[in-house]
Amino acid sequence: MGALRDQLFLQFINKALDKLRDEYRAKHSPKKGDRFLIKGITYEIGECRMNSGAFVFEISSKIPQEIFPKGVNIEKYFKSVVKLVNKAKKKPDECKMENIIHSASELEIKERDYVKLVYRYAESELYTHKDLEKRLKYHQAKKIPIPNIPGIATPSGKLVLQLVEESMFSLAKRNIQDLISANEEVKKALKAKASAKKPAAKAKTKPKAKAKKKPAAKTTSKKKPARAKKR
């Protein structure tokens, strides 16, 4: 029963992550695979898996080396992003930098570096019995039919899976937003640093026009009338 339960939980968790990818790809620029582009940075949300009784998935973002000013390297950018995401309400279980090399064509090889964050959620973080009771009472009071899930007989079982899907959608969305915000904050700081180092442009002053010399005034000498000779 435990293995079947985990399988059902994973099914609905991954359904939530699929919806989240679709939402971001619809709102932003979709890329190959399930990736999406936001303000020049590529993001990806991985599939969930079970690990030591917890539900684990990864999110990642490409490190935008093209915007780096002099003196900033990949490690420095990575550490700056990690520092910010660790201030979030839900901290990543693991932060790592990954280098991926792939061939774009027969003659071109591309190398990319990524920030990868691993998130781990226990079952208790996805729903509580109090949440289940509240949802069950809501359906009964409003006479709202409980969604049909093949293979699940009890109303409580169906609502648990619905709660798990809803919770993972909102939690993973918060995680990806934390990463997006961290990237934008670090990018903003880098741009401010780069612009501060640039020397202020000197205003170009037009050379003063030389004053034109006024032509010398012509002087006319008036001839005095000749005196009449005395006879």
C-alpha positions in Angstrom: 0.0 0.0 0.0 2.9 2.4 0.8 4.4 1.9 -2.7 1.1 2.5 -4.4 0.5 5.6 -2.2 3.9 7.0 -3.2 3.2 6.3 -6.8 -0.1 8.1 -6.7 1.4 11.1 -4.8 4.2 11.3 -7.4 1.6 11.2 -10.2 -0.3 14.1 -8.9 2.8 16.1 -7.9 4.2 15.8 -11.4 0.8 16.8 -12.8 1.1 20.0 -10.7 4.7 20.6 -12.0 3.5 20.0 -15.6 0.8 22.7 -15.1 3.3 25.1 -13.6 5.7 24.6 -16.7 2.8 25.2 -19.0 1.8 28.4 -17.2 5.3 29.9 -17.4 5.8 28.8 -21.0 2.5 30.5 -21.9 3.3 33.7 -20.1 6.9 33.9 -21.2 9.0 32.7 -24.1 9.0 28.9 -24.5 12.3 27.2 -25.4 13.2 23.6 -26.5 12.0 20.9 -24.2 10.1 22.2 -21.2 12.3 25.3 -20.6 11.2 28.9 -20.7 13.0 32.3 -21.1 12.4 35.2 -18.7 14.3 38.5 -19.2 17.2 36.8 -21.0 17.6 33.9 -18.6 16.5 30.3 -19.3 14.7 28.3 -16.6 13.7 24.7 -16.2 11.6 22.8 -13.7 12.6 19.1 -13.3 10.4 16.1 -12.5 9.7 15.0 -9.0 11.1 11.7 -7.6 11.1 9.9 -4.2 14.2 10.1 -2.1 14.3 8.7 1.4 10.6 9.1 1.9 10.5 12.7 0.6 9.4 14.3 -2.6 12.4 15.9 -4.4 12.7 18.0 -7.6 15.1 20.5 -9.1 14.8 23.9 -10.7 17.6 25.6 -12.6 18.5 28.8 -14.4 21.3 29.5 -16.9 24.1 31.8 -15.6 24.1 34.9 -18.0 27.8 35.3 -18.5 27.3 37.7 -21.4 26.3 40.5 -18.9 29.2 40.1 -16.5 31.4 43.2 -16.0 35.1 42.8 -15.6 36.1 41.2 -12.2 32.9 39.1 -11.9 33.2 35.4 -12.6 30.7 32.5 -12.6 31.4 31.4 -9.0 30.7 34.9 -7.7 27.4 35.1 -9.6 26.4 31.6 -8.3 27.2 32.5 -4.7 25.2 35.8 -4.9 22.1 34.0 -6.2 22.4 31.2 -3.6 22.8 33.8 -0.8 19.5 35.3 -1.8 17.4 32.1 -2.3 18.6 30.9 1.1 16.8 33.9 2.6 13.5 32.6 1.3 10.8 31.0 3.5 11.6 27.6 2.0 15.4 27.1 1.6 16.8 24.7 -1.1 17.9 21.3 0.3 21.0 21.6 -2.0 22.5 24.3 -4.2 24.9 23.4 -7.0 26.5 24.8 -10.1 26.4 22.6 -13.2 28.4 22.8 -16.4 26.7 21.4 -19.5 28.5 21.0 -22.9 26.5 20.2 -25.9 27.0 20.4 -29.7 24.7 22.9 -31.4 26.0 21.6 -34.8 28.8 19.4 -36.2 31.1 22.4 -36.0 29.8 24.3 -33.0 30.1 23.2 -29.3 28.2 25.3 -26.7 29.1 25.4 -23.0 26.6 26.6 -20.4 26.7 27.0 -16.6 23.6 26.6 -14.5 22.4 27.3 -11.0 20.6 24.2 -9.8 18.5 24.2 -6.7 17.1 20.9 -5.1 13.9 21.1 -3.1 12.7 18.4 -0.8 9.2 18.2 0.6 7.8 15.9 3.3 4.3 14.6 3.0 3.3 16.8 6.1 4.3 19.9 4.1 1.8 19.1 1.3 -1.3 18.6 3.5 -2.5 18.0 7.0 -5.5 16.1 8.4 -6.9 19.5 9.4 -6.7 20.6 5.8 -8.5 17.4 4.7 -11.3 17.8 7.3 -11.8 21.4 6.2 -12.0 20.5 2.5 -14.3 17.6 3.2 -16.7 19.8 5.2 -16.6 22.5 2.4 -17.7 20.0 -0.2 -20.5 18.7 2.0 -21.7 22.1 3.0 -21.7 23.5 -0.6 -22.9 20.1 -2.0 -19.9 20.2 -4.4 -19.2 16.8 -5.9 -15.7 15.4 -5.2 -13.6 15.0 -8.3 -13.5 11.4 -9.6 -10.1 9.7 -9.5 -10.0 6.2 -11.0 -8.8 3.6 -8.6 -9.5 5.7 -5.5 -12.7 4.6 -3.7 -13.0 6.9 -0.7 -13.8 10.6 -0.7 -11.0 11.3 1.7 -8.5 9.6 -0.6 -9.6 11.6 -3.6 -9.4 14.9 -1.6 -5.9 14.0 -0.3 -4.6 13.7 -3.9 -6.3 17.0 -4.9 -4.7 18.8 -1.9 -1.3 17.3 -2.7 -1.6 18.6 -6.3 -2.7 22.1 -5.3 0.0 22.4 -2.6 2.8 21.3 -4.9 1.7 23.8 -7.5 1.8 26.7 -5.2 5.0 25.6 -3.4 7.0 25.0 -6.6 5.7 28.3 -8.0 7.1 30.1 -4.9 10.4 28.3 -5.4 10.8 29.3 -9.0 9.8 32.9 -8.2 12.5 33.0 -5.5 15.0 32.0 -8.1 13.8 34.5 -10.7 13.8 37.3 -8.1 17.4 36.4 -7.0 18.6 36.4 -10.6 17.0 39.8 -11.3 18.5 41.3 -8.1 22.0 40.1 -8.9 21.7 41.2 -12.5 20.6 44.7 -11.3 23.6 44.9 -8.9 26.0 43.9 -11.7 24.6 46.5 -14.1 24.9 49.2 -11.4 28.5 48.1 -10.7 29.4 48.2 -14.4 27.9 51.6 -14.9 29.6 53.0 -11.9 33.0 52.0 -13.3 32.5 53.7 -16.6 34.1 57.2 -16.7 31.7 60.0 -17.1 31.5 61.2 -20.6 32.9 64.7 -21.1 30.5 67.1 -22.7 31.9 68.2 -26.1 32.5 71.9 -26.3 32.4 73.6 -29.6 35.5 75.6 -30.5 35.0 79.3 -30.3 34.5 80.9 -33.6 37.2 83.4 -34.4 36.0 86.9 -34.6 36.0 88.2 -38.1 38.2 91.2 -38.6 36.3 94.2 -39.7 37.6 95.8 -42.9 39.5 99.0 -42.3 37.4 102.1 -43.0 38.4 103.9 -46.1 39.5 107.5 -45.6 39.0 110.0 -48.3 41.1 113.1 -48.3 39.3 116.1 -49.6 41.3 118.4 -51.7 41.3 122.0 -50.7 40.2 124.4 -53.4 43.1 126.3 -55.0 43.4 129.9 -54.0 43.0 132.5 -56.7 46.2 134.2 -57.6 46.4 137.9 -56.9 46.9 140.1 -59.9 
